[in-house]
Amino acid sequence: MNIDNVELYLRENHHHRILLNYHIVKKFYLRVALVQLDIRFLKSCRTKDIIPKFLWFKTANWNLTASPAYKNSQRRLLSAEINH
């Protein structure tokens, strides 16, 4: 039974609130799946020592981006994002 059949069945045989609840639950499970994919991506980045673009930040001096302190800060932020 695919999603269209489920929705059609609920629409024809049950009150509209059941269909509404079905949509809410389906949306919740989609969000959970997306978060799990995000976490898997972040863990993969950490394993391969790759910093995602959203963790790049500006410094006062462009040369500071190659410093060990900058790289360590990015790694700490990545770990914090995974553990949060």
Stockholm file with secondary structure:
# STOCKHOLM 1.0

chainA/1-84         MNIDNVELYLRENHHHRILLNYHIVKKFYLRVALVQLDIRFLKSCRTKDIIPKFLWFKTANWNLTASPAYKNSQRRLLSAEINH
#=GR chainA/1-84 SS CCHHHHHHHHHHHSCHHHHHHHHHHHHHHHHHHHHHHHHHHHHHHHHTTCCCGGGCCCCSSGGGGGSHHHHHHHHHHHHHHHHC
#=GC SS_cons        CCHHHHHHHHHHHSCHHHHHHHHHHHHHHHHHHHHHHHHHHHHHHHHTTCCCGGGCCCCSSGGGGGSHHHHHHHHHHHHHHHHC
//
